[in-house]
Amino acid sequence: MYPELISRGKRAPHKFAVLALLLSLTAALLAPSSAVADWDGGIQGGAVIRNGVQSNRLRLSLTNDVRPLSHYLYADWIINSGDDSYEAGYRPRYWFTDVFYSFGELTFRTDKAIGVDRETTESLGLGYQLLNTQTQSAFVEVAAGARQLTFSDTNLEDLSQPFGRARASYAQRLGEILRLGLDASTTVSDEITESNAEIGLTLNLNTFAVTLGYRVIQQRINGQPAISDDTTTLSFNYSL
């Protein structure tokens, strides 16, 4: 359960930055193929059940897997009956070898359901690909960065502090058209500890896919009781 941290009449002005990124990604996806020859785009929409409350979700993404420098951009919009949630990010990777790489990550989100008015993170890290076959893939990552966090609750002070993060991911093909994905991460700083675990099953049909996913996040702020956030999604994905 979540504490009532939200002032319902207040809207974060930074949501317009996320909407602008959504529009930019849409424009890039619709651009002539010659202009985006190395990029793959995706549009995802579907239903979200978050802590028993149903919402809708729109996600746009762009991927460029050309090495040694690859890119990933995304923008999420979860449409609630009250305050919507937004998240956007950019993640470049530089591959030193076939399995070893460095990466950077810049993210922004506003998530009133857990009392986050806005959060910005910047991080740098190293990753190692443990598996990369036609049926399996796995990697581990460690990163360090900084987080700026503003709460909806005026009784909580804004935070700006460094953090460390560890992440592991695994994917397995199940037959010709099914794919299982697992992802887990832990982020630790002086006043915030956040654990994230996600599982997803995807049915691939050429450029169209259906994904059933479940994610749980547990966050502890300033020694307060942990906040648990669980999300179930059924989404339909179209790759351009």
Buried (B, 14 or more C-beta within 10 A) or exposed (E): EEEEBBEEEEBBEBBEBBBEBBEBBBEBBEEEEEEBEEBEBBBBBBEBBBEEEEBEBBBBBBBBEEEEEBBBBBBBBBEBEEBBBBBBBBBBBEBEEEEEBBBBBBBBBBBBBBBBBBBBBEBEBBBEBEEEEEEEBBBBBEBEBEBBBBBBBEEBEEBEEEBBBBBBBBBBBEEEEEBEBBBBBBBEBEBBBBBBBBBBBBBBEEEEBBBBBBBBBBBBBEEEEEBBBBBBBEBEBEBB
